[in-house]
Amino acid sequence: MPRIDVGHITLNYEERGQGKAVLFIPGLVGLLDAWEFQVAELSNRYRCISFDHRGAGDSDKPKDSYSILAIARDALALLDKLGIAKAHGAGTSPGGCVLQNLPIDHPYRLGCCIFSNTWVKADEYIKRVQTARKQIALSYGPEEYVKVSSLFTNGAMQFRHNLDKVMELERRAMKTVAPAEVLAGRLDMTLSHDRSGDLHRIRAPSLVIGTRDDATVPVYQSEDLHKAIAGSKFVVVEEGGHYSYRRHWQEWNNIVAPFLREHEGRA
């Protein structure tokens, strides 16, 4: 996977396929690999692009400057560097928070939006989840943080049925994990995100996906996002945990593919 200087930071990214561009924004683990099942299938029709977040994977890891808005700027800079004026966007967890900023602040850059297992703003439940992860990173180190994060993100059913894929993603996370202070900064950024007062400004066709048994981001957060975005479509996956798009990737892709085809002309 190549690294690319986007002007203010160097990002590790991947692109595959041809056609209308679809930008995939990963969640807190920050690894583009998380979207492997989507890119493998959707790249048959689209130009699929993803990247490691700043502070994750093989992208630069500055000691500070972590915010959801900063990653949104990174995403736009990547599109600029690749010569893409407009793309469809998909984001999961904090990646969905990143995605919220694009149609609000740069509506001409987004065709349609797919929000998966994400939130409007952190409530007490999410604050406790993220604070626990932060304390593990600071007290026990990055490797223990990666192991615990695997529990939060994958859930028991993936450990039971998809262990090889769980461990494959975990190995890359272990190999590229940032220092504890960077992990803490990335966790803090998830707690400060709040565009709830601006979500009504999103005019791009939007699909919101939640999972009934998501123990990291409760499904009611997806319901709140759906209610806040006028005209959005809402789908609930019954089982799959926080990484339902990996646990039941065929189901997730079957939900998303028709939505993309319906709106692909907007990009």
C-alpha positions in Angstrom: 0.0 0.0 0.0 1.5 3.4 -1.0 2.0 6.4 1.2 1.0 9.8 -0.2 1.9 13.3 0.9 -1.4 15.3 0.9 0.3 18.6 1.8 0.2 18.7 5.6 0.5 15.0 6.4 1.5 11.7 4.7 -1.2 9.0 4.6 -1.1 5.4 3.8 -3.9 4.6 1.4 -5.2 2.1 -1.1 -7.3 2.4 -4.2 -8.8 -0.3 -6.3 -11.2 -0.4 -9.2 -12.5 2.1 -11.7 -15.7 4.1 -12.0 -17.3 6.6 -9.6 -15.1 7.1 -6.5 -16.2 5.8 -3.1 -14.2 6.9 -0.1 -14.2 4.4 2.8 -13.3 5.9 6.2 -12.4 3.4 8.9 -13.2 3.6 12.6 -11.1 4.1 15.7 -8.6 1.3 15.0 -8.0 3.5 11.9 -6.9 0.7 9.5 -8.0 0.7 5.9 -7.9 -3.1 6.1 -11.2 -3.1 8.0 -13.0 -2.4 4.7 -11.4 -5.4 2.9 -14.7 -7.2 2.2 -16.4 -4.0 0.8 -13.4 -3.0 -1.4 -13.0 -6.6 -2.8 -16.6 -6.6 -4.0 -17.5 -3.0 -4.8 -14.3 -2.3 -6.7 -15.8 -4.4 -9.5 -18.0 -1.3 -10.2 -16.4 1.6 -8.3 -13.0 3.3 -7.7 -12.7 2.3 -4.0 -10.4 4.4 -1.8 -9.5 4.0 1.8 -6.7 5.2 4.1 -5.2 4.7 7.5 -6.1 7.5 9.9 -3.5 9.9 11.1 -2.1 8.2 14.2 -2.8 4.7 12.9 -1.4 2.1 10.6 1.3 3.3 8.3 0.1 7.0 8.2 2.0 9.7 10.0 1.6 9.7 13.8 2.1 13.2 15.1 2.2 13.6 18.9 -0.9 15.9 18.9 -3.4 17.5 16.4 -6.0 14.8 16.8 -9.6 15.7 16.1 -12.5 14.4 14.0 -12.3 17.6 11.9 -8.5 17.0 11.3 -9.3 13.6 9.8 -12.0 15.1 7.7 -9.5 17.6 6.3 -7.1 14.7 5.7 -9.8 12.8 3.7 -10.5 15.9 1.6 -6.8 16.5 1.0 -6.5 12.9 -0.1 -9.3 13.3 -2.6 -7.7 16.5 -3.9 -4.3 14.8 -4.3 -6.0 12.0 -6.3 -7.8 14.5 -8.5 -11.3 13.5 -7.3 -13.7 16.4 -7.2 -16.6 14.5 -5.8 -17.0 11.0 -4.2 -19.5 8.9 -2.4 -18.6 8.3 1.2 -18.9 5.5 3.7 -17.8 5.8 7.3 -18.0 3.6 10.4 -17.8 4.4 14.1 -15.6 7.6 14.4 -15.2 7.3 10.6 -18.9 8.0 10.4 -18.4 11.1 12.6 -15.6 12.2 10.2 -18.1 11.6 7.3 -20.7 13.8 8.9 -18.4 16.8 8.5 -18.0 16.5 4.7 -21.7 17.0 3.6 -22.1 19.7 6.2 -19.1 21.8 5.4 -18.3 20.7 1.9 -21.6 19.5 0.4 -20.4 19.8 -3.2 -17.8 17.1 -2.5 -20.2 14.3 -1.6 -22.5 12.3 -3.8 -24.2 10.1 -1.1 -23.3 9.1 2.4 -23.3 5.7 4.2 -23.1 5.9 8.0 -22.4 2.6 9.7 -22.5 2.0 13.5 -21.7 5.6 14.3 -23.1 8.3 16.6 -24.4 11.8 16.8 -22.4 12.7 20.0 -21.0 10.8 22.8 -23.4 10.0 25.6 -22.5 8.6 29.0 -22.4 5.0 27.6 -19.9 5.9 24.9 -17.9 8.1 27.2 -17.5 5.1 29.6 -16.5 2.8 26.7 -13.9 5.2 25.4 -12.5 6.2 28.8 -12.0 2.5 29.7 -10.1 2.0 26.5 -8.0 5.1 27.2 -7.1 4.0 30.7 -6.0 0.6 29.3 -3.8 2.2 26.8 -2.2 4.6 29.4 -1.9 2.0 32.2 -1.1 -1.2 30.3 0.3 -0.1 27.0 -0.6 -0.1 23.3 -0.5 -3.9 22.9 -3.1 -4.5 25.6 -5.1 -1.7 24.1 -5.2 -3.5 20.8 -6.3 -6.7 22.4 -9.1 -5.0 24.3 -10.2 -3.0 21.3 -10.6 -6.3 19.4 -13.1 -7.3 21.9 -15.1 -4.1 21.7 -15.1 -4.0 17.9 -15.4 -7.6 16.8 -17.6 -9.0 19.5 -18.0 -12.6 20.7 -19.5 -13.9 17.5 -16.6 -12.9 15.3 -14.2 -14.5 17.8 -16.3 -17.6 17.5 -16.9 -17.7 13.7 -14.3 -15.4 12.1 -11.3 -15.8 14.3 -8.8 -15.9 11.4 -10.0 -12.5 10.2 -10.0 -11.1 13.7 -6.4 -12.1 14.2 -5.3 -10.9 10.8 -6.6 -7.4 11.5 -5.2 -7.5 15.0 -1.7 -8.4 13.8 -1.6 -5.3 11.6 -2.9 -3.2 14.4 -0.2 -4.6 16.7 2.5 -4.1 14.1 1.6 -0.4 13.5 0.1 0.7 16.8 0.9 4.2 17.9 2.3 5.2 21.3 -0.1 5.4 24.2 -0.3 9.2 24.2 -1.4 9.2 20.5 -4.0 6.5 21.3 -5.3 8.7 24.1 -5.5 11.7 21.8 -7.5 9.7 19.3 -9.9 8.5 21.9 -10.3 12.0 23.3 -11.3 13.2 19.8 -14.2 10.8 19.7 -15.7 12.4 22.8 -15.5 15.9 21.6 -17.3 15.3 18.3 -20.7 17.0 18.1 -22.3 18.2 14.9 -25.8 17.6 16.2 -26.8 21.2 15.5 -25.8 20.9 11.9 -27.0 17.5 10.8 -30.2 19.0 9.3 -27.9 20.7 6.7 -27.0 17.3 5.2 -28.7 17.2 1.8 -26.8 14.3 0.3 -28.8 11.0 0.1 -27.9 9.2 3.3 -28.1 5.6 4.4 -27.7 4.9 8.2 -26.9 1.3 9.3 -27.0 0.1 12.9 -26.6 -3.3 14.5 -29.0 -4.5 17.2 -26.3 -6.2 19.3 -23.6 -3.5 19.0 -22.1 -3.2 22.5 -19.7 -0.4 21.5 -22.1 2.0 19.8 -25.7 1.2 20.7 -28.2 1.0 17.9 -30.2 4.0 19.3 -27.3 6.2 18.2 -28.0 5.2 14.6 -31.7 5.9 15.2 -30.8 9.4 16.4 -28.6 10.0 13.4 -31.4 8.8 11.0 -33.9 11.1 12.7 -31.5 14.1 12.4 -30.8 13.7 8.6 -34.0 14.5 6.7 -34.9 11.8 4.2 -32.3 9.4 5.3 -32.8 5.6 5.0 -32.4 3.5 8.1 -31.5 -0.2 8.2 -30.9 -2.4 11.3 -28.7 -5.5 11.1 -29.9 -7.9 13.7 -26.6 -9.5 14.7 -22.9 -8.8 14.0 -21.7 -6.5 16.8 -19.8 -3.3 16.1 -18.1 -4.8 13.0 -21.3 -6.1 11.5 -19.9 -5.0 8.1 -17.2 -7.6 8.5 -19.1 -10.2 10.4 -21.9 -10.3 7.8 -20.3 -8.5 5.0 -22.5 -10.0 2.3 -25.6 -8.7 4.1 -24.0 -5.3 4.6 -22.9 -5.1 0.9 -26.3 -6.2 -0.2 -27.8 -3.2 1.7 -25.3 -0.7 0.4 -24.9 -1.8 -3.2 -28.4 -0.9 -4.4 -28.2 2.5 -2.5 -24.9 3.3 -4.3 -26.4 2.3 -7.7 -29.4 4.5 -7.1 -27.3 7.5 -6.4 -24.1 6.9 -8.2 -24.8 9.5 -10.8 -24.5 12.2 -8.1 -20.7 11.8 -8.0 
